[in-house]
């Protein structure tokens, strides 16, 4: 089939270049704080390309401000790759209260760290990671404009014919992971009220690229001959270049009380439909199990789209690219989203 977009990135270097290329407005938003920027959790799935984009955007507008990536940096190669991209790295175990005194000062903070996978059976770690660590970070960076990653999991499941939850809808987290994420939001909300910290709460679900995300999860399962469970009937996704752009630009929205921003694509696409489209690209007939429920975890990101426009990469493009990447033997990060969970058990 002929598509209106070009071929998928052929290498991880090409992919990361695509994911980290800023658009107009990013550099201006970052430079406005007139100082260094710290990213807590910079070694995760999103952090590396977000930090790379921040550096590129600042340099484009003539700013020499540092972008400081904080992580354990247990992978020396990943740390070296970040530093070669112009990012200043700082090694710290954010679960250790003693690590905060040595964290660098900054004029803006992006909070990306959190615990999702393996939370069932280790609920104590989930709550420490998603509630206690944010408390220490919010205290360390009190008064510093902050963008805090959260998740659409803080909303309840909604009827698929209703559309997704909007920012003013009541929260209704299912399971301890989602509950602890709402606790993280409340910690930073308290920091806004107590310390005057300007905060944006960035409710992201689900970011996708070619090495992880809902689309890659389904494609990987299909190639391995595994069944596709469609009990979670539909999802929203957003290409990570776009979510990175929105993340960095949302620093301008930081306020007291916090500004809440849903972040996902405009399409609601069926899980079965993703599998069928991937099957056509991969020449694999998907094995579907389960029955579609009447409700799903869906976000309405009209507010973000009004601010920043629609994502540049559509769901169909991401599906075609993911299939091409996997057929070519492209690496996966091995971090499944577990999007199909309806009881909040990860």
N, C-alpha and C positions, 0 to 999 in steps of 0.2 A: 504494500500500500504506500502511496506517496503522501507525505505529510508536509505541512507548510513550515516546519522547523527543520533545522539541520540535524546531523548525526549526534549521538550522545558523545560526551567526552570520552576519549580513548584511554586516558591514564588518570591516576589519582591526582597528579600534578595539575592536569587540565581541569579536573573536576573541582579541586580546591581553588583554582584561579577563578572559575565561574562562581563558586559559592561565596567568594570573598571580594568580588568586584563591587564597589559602592556605586550609588546613583546620586544625582544632585540632591542636596539637602542634608546628606549624612555628615559630611565634613563640617558644615556650618553648625549643625546641632551639637557636635562634639566640641568644636573650637570655642563655642560660646561659654563654656565653663572656665576657660582660660587657665588650664592646668592639666596635670596628669590624670589618667583614667585607670582605675583598677578593675579587673574582671576576676571575681572569685568563682572558682570552678572552671578555669580556662582550659583544663585538659580533657574535658568530656566530649560528648558528641558534637555539640554546637560550638563550644568555646574556641577551638583553634581558628575556624573560618571567621567567626565573629571578631576575634582579636585582629586577624589579618585585615579584615575589612576596615576596622577602626583605624589602624595604622595608615592604610592607603588613603582613606578619606581625609584624615588630618593632614597628611603631606600634600594632598591635592589643593587644600586651602591655605597652604603655607604655614601650618602649625608644626612646631617641633615638640609638642607635648608627648610624653611617654604613655604608652599603653602597657600596663603591667599585668601579666597573667599569673594568677596565683593558683597553684595546684600542688599535689604531692610530687608530681613529675617523676614518678617511678620509672617511666619509660624515657631513658636518656635521649633516644633518637627523636622522640616527639618534642622534647624540650629544645634540642638543638635546631630542629626544624622551625620552631616558633621564633627562636632567637635570630635565625638567619632571615626571617621575614620582618625583622625590626621590632619584635616584641621583647620587652624586658620581662624575664621570668623570675618568679619568687617562689621557692619551695616552702610549703607549709601544710601541715595536717590540720585542717580547720575544725576537726573534731576534738582537738586538744586545746583547752582553754588557755594554755600557756603560749600558744602560737600567735595570739592576737597582738601582743605588745610589739612584736617585730614587724607587723604588716606595714607596708608603706603608706604614707599619707597620700590622699588623692582629692581631686576636686569633683570627681564623679565616680560612682560605683555601680557595677553591673553584677547582680547576684544570680549565678547560674547553678549553684551546687544543690544537690538533693539526692534522696534515696527512694528508688522505686522498686527495682528488681530484687527478688528474694525477701520481700518484706513479710510475707506470711511465715510465721514461726519465729521471726526476729522483730517483733513489733517494737521492742525497746529501742532497737537501732533505728527503726523508721522514725520514731518520735524524737530521738536525739538528733538525727540528721535533719529532719524537716521542721523541728520546732526549737530545739536547744541551740543548734549551730546558728540559725538565723538570729536568735537573740543576741549571741555574742557578736555577730557581724554588725547587726543594727546598732549595738552599743559602741563598737569600735568606730564606725563611720557615721556617728550621730551628726545630724545637720548636713551631711553630704548628699547632694541629689543622687537618687538611687533608682535603678530599674531592676525590679525583682521578678524573676521567672516564677510563674505559677502554672496552672494546668486547668483545662476545661473539666477535669474530673471533680472539681469543687461544685459543679452544677449537678442536679439530678438528671436521670434519664428523662427524655422528653418524647412525646409522640412524633414519629417521623413525618407526619403530615402537617405538623405545626411549624416546623423550622427550628433552628437552633436557639439556645439560650442567649439572651442579650445581657449586657453588663449590669443592668439594673434588676435583673431577675433574682429571686431568692436563691441562695446556695443550698445544696442538699447533698453533701458528699457521701458516697457509698463506700464503706470499708475504711480501714485505718490509714491506708496510704492517702486517700483523698482527704480524710479528716485532718491528717497531719499537714497536708499542703494548705488547707484552710487556716490551720494554726500558724503556719509561716506567714500567710497574708496578714493575719491579725497581729503578729509580732511587729511587722513593719508598719502596720497601721498605728500601733501604739507608739512606735518611734516617731512617726509623723506628728502625732498629738503631743507626745512628751518632750521631744527634742526639736521639733520644728523641721524634721527631715522631709524634704520634698521627695515623694515616692510615686513611681508608676508601677502598678501591678500588672504584669504581662501574662495573660492567660493563654498559653500556647497549646494547641493541639490540632493536628499532629504535624510537626515538621517532617518533611521527607527529602531525602536525596538518594543517591544510587547505592549507598552502602548500608543504609538502615532506613527504618520507617515502615509504615503500614504496607506500602506498595512492594517494597523489597522483601518484607516478611512473607507476603503472599506468594510472590514470585519464587522465593527460595524454597518454600514448602512445596510448590508445584513441581519444581525441578527435581526435588528429592522424592517425589511420588507420594507426598503426604496429603491428607485430607484438608479441605478448607471449611472451617466452621463458619456458617453464616448466621448464627444465632444473634450476634450483634449485626443488625441488618444494614447499617450504613455508617459512613464516617465523613468527616471533613479533613482535608489535608492542605498543607501549604508548602511550597518549594522553599528550601532553606535559604537561598539567596534573598528571597523576599522577606522571610521572617527575620533574617539578620538586619536587613535595611530598616524594617519597622522597629526592631529592638533598639537600634542605635538612635534612630530619630525620635523614639518615644521618650528619650531623656528630656526633650523639650516640654513634655506633658507633665513631668514630675511636679507634684503639688501636695499640699496639706489641706484637707484630707487627701489620701492617695487617689490618683487617677487610675481607673481600671480599664484595661484594653484587652478585648478578645482578639486573638490572632490566629486566623486560619483562612483557608480559601473560600470562595463564594459557592463552590459546588458542594452539594450533598450527593455522594455517590454510593451506590449499593456495594456491599462486600462481594456479593455474587457477581455484580457487573465488573468489578476490578478483576476478579478471577477470570471471567470470560474474555475480557480484553487482553489480559496477559496471556491467556491460553492461545488466542489468535496470533499473538506475536511470537510465542515460544513454540507453537505447534504442539501444544499439550492440551488434552481435554481435562479440565479440572474435576477433581472428585469432591463434590459438595456434600457436606453433612450438616445436620441441624435444620431447624426451621426458623425463618426470620421472625424476630419478636416485633411487637408494634412500637417499641420505644428504642431510642439509641442515645448515645452521648454526643450531642451536637452543639456547635457554637454558631452564633450569628455574628460575623465580624464586619457588619456594615459600617460601624464607626471607624475601624481601621481603614477600610476601603475608601471611605470618604476623605480621610486624611492623606492616604498614600497611594490610592489607586488600587486596581486589581493586581494580583500577582502576575508577573511576566511569564511564568511557566505554568501552563494549565495542567490539570490532572491527566488529560489524555497524553500530553507531551511527556509528563513524568512517567507514565505507564510504559510508553514506547521506549523511552530512554532506559528505564530499569530493565526491561526485557533485553535490550541490546547489550547493556552492561553485563548482565548475568550470562547471556549467551557467549560473550567474549571472555568469560572467566574472571570478571571483575571481583575484587575483594569485598567481602561483607564484614561489618564490624562485630557481628555476633551479639547484638543487643536488641533482642526482639521487643516490640512495643507492648505485646500482650493486649492489644486493643480490643480483643474479643471478650475480655473479662467483663461480666455484668455484675459481679458481686464484690468488686473492688479488691480481689485477692491477687497479689502479684508476687 
